[in-house]
Amino acid sequence: MAAAQPPTRGEKATFNYLVWQDLYREVKPYRTARTEGEQTTNLKFDLGDVQTVHDVRGGGELLTLDKNGFVYLNLASAMEPADFYQPEKIENIFLPECQAVLRGLFSNHTVLIFNWRVRRNRENFNTDDDQPPARIQLKSTSQNVHVDQSWSSTARRVRLHFPDKAESILSSRVQMLNIWRPINGPVQDRPLAVCDARTVNKGNMVEVDILRDNYVGHIMYPLYDPGMTWYYMSGQDNTELLIFKSFDTAEGVAKCTDA
C-alpha cells in the first residue's frame, strides 16, 4: 500500500508556545479569567521555530476526527453575517444547524452544546464600525497554541453543564468538540491552524488552571515540538466548518488536537 502523501500546498509560520519554567514543579501554572479586577498569570510564551502549515486544499490524505483529531465539513447555514450579533439567532438557528451536522457525523449519539463565542481579530477589535449590541461579548482571537480542555476536566465540565444527565453521559463515550467557521468569509488573515493529533505528544502537554469568577477550569498548553504537523484551510468560507477535538474518552483514537 502506498504511503499517504501530504498536501502539496502550504505556508511557513511561527506559533506561540508555552515556555517551561522550573517554578511549575512547585506552583501549578495558572491564569485568571475573571470579569472584574486585574488579570494575573505565571505563564510565559515564546515563538517556536518556523514550521510548515499544510493547506488542506492541496490534496493529501483523507482527514478524519478519529485519526487526525479534526475534519472539515460543509454547512449551508441560514445565518447572515449580521445575525451573529444576535444571540437569539445564534441559539435558535445556528446551534441547531451545528447539532444536525454532528448528528449526521455521529449517528445514534446524543449531541449537546454547552457554550458559544463570537471572536474578532485583535487588529480591528476596538474599531467603532460594525459594533455588536452590548449583549454580545466579543472575544479576541487566541494568540497561543492550546487545547480547550484538559484530560482531567472533561467529567467536571459535563457535570457542571448537564448535572441531571451527567452520569448517563459519562457512562459511555464522550467527545468534546469545537466547531469553528468564519462569520464573513472567506478568511483573508489569521486562519485557524490545527495540529494533526498523531503528532501531539501527551508528555509535552502542560495542564493550566483557569481561575474564573466561580469556577476553576483547565486548559492544556503544549511546549514547542518540531515534530508537530500543522494544517489550515486557505480562504475558509462561511459554508466550511472546521470541527476539532478537545478530548475523547475512547481508546485507540485521536484524543485531541492543538489549535
Buried (B, 14 or more C-beta within 10 A) or exposed (E): EEEEEBBEBBBEBEBBBBEBEEEBEEEEBBBBEEEEEEEEEEBEBEEBEEBBBBBBBBEBEEBEBBBBBBBBBEBEBEBEEEBBBBBEBBEEBBBEBBBEBBEEBBEEEBBEBEEEEBBBEEEEEEEEEEEBEEEBEEEEEEEBBBBBBBBEBBBBBBBEBBEEEBEEBBEEEBBBBBBBBBBEBEBEEEBBBBBBBEBBEEEBBBBBBBBEEEEEBBBBBBBBBEEBBBBBBBEBEBEBBBBBBBBBBEEEBBBBBBB
